[in-house]
Amino acid sequence: MGIRIRGTGSYLPEKILSNFDLEAMVDTSDEWIRTRTGIAERHLAAPEQATSDLAYAAAERALAMAGIDGAELDAIVVATITPDHVFPSTGCILQRRLGAAGAFCFDLEAACSGLLYSLEVAYSLMKVSSAKYRNVLVVGAEKLSSIVNWEDRSTCVLFGDGAGAVVLSNDGTDSPDFLVCSDLHADGNYSDILIMPAGGSRCPASEESIRNHAHSIHMEGRDVYKLAVTGMVGACRTVLKNAKVAASEVRCFIPHQANSRIIDAIAQRLDVPGDRVYCNIDRCGNTSAASIGICLDEIVRGGQVSEGDYILLTAFGGGLTWGAMLIRR
């Protein structure tokens, strides 16, 4: 049975924080941020909005495109590093709101690579038991504004909030699967260069951890840049080689939206034409696990890909985690 992408959806909060707004908050400038990151603005969730609220809005749109409702879902996977709570899972909260009583649910944490990891898991479940898992919802959702140190100009300019969702379905035909090839990796030896130090069992919340901003994102930017480019380029080359697909055959290339310099470096090394590289980093910033899902929904709704087109996805995040996935519309 062919497993295909039946619906996509995305959601960006209404509030927009521009670079000029940030100029009034920290010692930075619009020119500095644009030239080093490619970001002009980012969306921020309202104080009363949680990650599950963003996920719900994106999921509703994906289900509407798919033509099904929550009751028809067999599983829900939510990729996030900013869950509503340590427990219960954001997936369970989303299940309740969608009325998906028959679905089993869980969260998956792989930082910016979360959507790729989740698609791999969902696809594997559906291949192993096509009758049991006919419709699976995969969501990447983040409220990164809740874990940003707004006094740290090296990180606060980078991140935004949002959600992207994908509905996968067994269509009951022998049509090709949406997933052509994937290559996923992790390396815990670099776990300290992109991390939120406090909040877990290693460093529970305390007056000291709060005072030291240990509940916010800490990143060694230069190290991350080098490893990100090398990792994503390598993974992309592997999937293209294994799928026997040339870069010129890829209709759209969607890299994780972390930094425009990283995106440009990857595209250049892969020989992907600039007009086939999709970017929304200028208006969304880095939305971590939501990034690729938002982009995918935008190209689908924008008519930028047709049935059968190849789409190359790649991401890199804390863990370290990284990978690439070649899919077809």
Disulfide bonds with the S-S distance in Angstrom:
none
